[in-house]
Amino acid sequence: MPRLPDFGGFTEPAILILTSLAKGPAHGYAIVKDVEELAGVHLGPGTLYAAISRLEARGLIEALEPRERRRPYRITGVGEQFLRERLRTLERVARAGMERLEPT
């Protein structure tokens, strides 16, 4: 099978960040590493911190006190609810897509 082209950031950074933070508080570098392991997606600093800023502004995550010059973030209750709903939608879409790709 030929290798598929890299289409870049089709995956939503916000969902990846929220998914990473669902396992517990983390700082930027730890989020980047977790997302790379989880999804094989590298979030550059601009993408990461722009998404963190939007998530924080919407109350989906919150910054904690800095530790050793690193600022950890954690998902809020509203963020958990948003993530659950969004993942359910993505799951429905993925299931429908796979069914539609099945040979008839």
C-alpha positions as CSV (number, residue, x, y, z in Angstrom):
1,M,0.0,0.0,0.0
2,P,1.5,3.4,-0.9
3,R,2.2,5.8,1.9
4,L,-0.5,8.4,2.4
5,P,0.5,12.1,2.2
6,D,0.8,14.1,5.4
7,F,-2.2,16.5,5.3
8,G,-1.0,18.4,8.3
9,G,-3.2,19.5,11.2
10,F,-6.5,17.9,10.3
11,T,-6.9,16.7,13.9
12,E,-8.3,19.3,16.2
13,P,-5.6,20.5,18.6
14,A,-8.2,21.4,21.3
15,I,-9.5,17.8,21.4
16,L,-6.0,16.4,21.6
17,I,-5.1,18.7,24.4
18,L,-8.3,18.0,26.4
19,T,-7.7,14.3,25.9
20,S,-4.2,14.6,27.2
21,L,-5.4,16.6,30.3
22,A,-8.2,14.1,31.0
23,K,-5.5,11.9,32.6
24,G,-4.4,14.7,34.9
25,P,-2.7,18.1,35.0
26,A,0.3,18.7,32.7
27,H,2.5,21.5,31.4
28,G,3.0,22.3,27.7
29,Y,5.9,20.0,27.0
30,A,4.2,17.0,28.7
31,I,1.1,17.7,26.6
32,V,3.1,17.7,23.4
33,K,4.8,14.4,24.2
34,D,1.5,12.8,25.3
35,V,-0.3,13.9,22.1
36,E,2.6,12.6,20.0
37,E,2.4,9.2,21.7
38,L,-1.4,9.1,21.6
39,A,-2.1,10.4,18.1
40,G,1.2,10.7,16.3
41,V,0.6,14.4,16.0
42,H,3.2,17.0,16.8
43,L,1.8,20.2,18.2
44,G,4.2,23.1,17.6
45,P,4.4,25.8,20.3
46,G,2.3,28.3,18.3
47,T,-0.5,25.8,17.8
48,L,-0.3,24.4,21.4
49,Y,-0.4,27.8,23.2
50,A,-3.0,29.3,20.9
51,A,-5.2,26.3,21.6
52,I,-4.5,26.5,25.3
53,S,-5.4,30.2,25.4
54,R,-8.7,29.5,23.6
55,L,-9.5,26.6,25.9
56,E,-8.7,28.6,29.0
57,A,-10.8,31.6,27.8
58,R,-13.7,29.3,27.3
59,G,-13.3,27.8,30.8
60,L,-12.5,24.3,29.5
61,I,-9.1,24.2,31.2
62,E,-7.4,26.2,33.9
63,A,-3.9,27.1,34.7
64,L,-2.4,26.0,38.0
65,E,0.4,27.5,40.0
66,P,3.7,27.3,38.2
67,R,6.1,24.6,39.3
68,E,9.8,24.8,38.5
69,R,9.2,27.5,35.8
70,R,6.5,25.4,34.2
71,R,2.8,26.2,34.2
72,P,0.6,23.1,34.4
73,Y,-3.0,23.1,33.2
74,R,-6.0,20.9,34.1
75,I,-9.3,20.2,32.5
76,T,-12.3,21.7,34.2
77,G,-15.7,20.0,34.8
78,V,-17.1,21.9,31.8
79,G,-14.1,20.8,29.8
80,E,-14.7,17.1,30.7
81,Q,-18.4,17.5,29.6
82,F,-17.4,19.1,26.3
83,L,-14.8,16.4,25.6
84,R,-17.2,13.6,26.3
85,E,-19.8,15.1,24.0
86,R,-17.3,15.8,21.2
87,L,-15.7,12.3,21.5
88,R,-19.2,10.7,21.2
89,T,-19.8,12.7,18.0
90,L,-16.4,11.7,16.6
91,E,-17.1,8.1,17.5
92,R,-20.4,8.2,15.6
93,V,-18.7,9.8,12.6
94,A,-15.8,7.3,12.6
95,R,-18.2,4.3,12.9
96,A,-20.3,5.6,10.0
97,G,-17.2,6.3,7.9
98,M,-15.9,2.8,8.4
99,E,-19.2,1.3,7.6
100,R,-19.4,3.4,4.4
101,L,-15.9,2.2,3.4
102,E,-16.9,-1.5,3.8
103,P,-17.3,-3.2,0.4
104,T,-21.0,-3.7,-0.6
